[in-house]
């Protein structure tokens, strides 16, 4: 900026130098404007990345039960493998079980490994956004009570199969729904 002001303050000694000086000033001002213009699209791209797409639950049919079941088996397999690591593996498995549908790193894009592989996604039916950690924990909270969790799993199975949108009890508590990603 200081260089531009110094150049504009230099007196032009002849009429031939005036067009050259103006051309240099124009070229320098264009060069300083180009990086600013280039920075604007990057800011827009960053803004778009932080905004979540809105999903309309009414626009989706229930996710295929077979895909949901395979996704569950994949997730259970991940927990099983990690469970071979004493203490830390157990803790990681428990945390994954509760937070799996809200994972937003490692390319999982707010879904569990099983759901990513099977092309499924959990959405919040009220906000129309992807499932977050809070939604994920609420979805899984029905399985917390030992011994009763087997009974709850059977009830959840019946509810998923009988509900027209495939919304299980945990989904109703969290106001979420499993959809097939398009």
Secondary structure, DSSP 4 states (H G I P E B T S, - for coil): -HHHHHHHHSPP-SHHHHHHHHHHHHHHHHHHHHHHHHHHHHHHHHHHHHSPPP--GGG-PPPPHHHHHHHHHHHHHHHHHHTTSTTHHHHHHHHHHHHGGG--STT--SS-HHHHHHTEEEEETTT-SB--HHHHHHHHGGG-STTHHHHHHHHHHHHHHHSTT---HHHHHHTEEEEE--
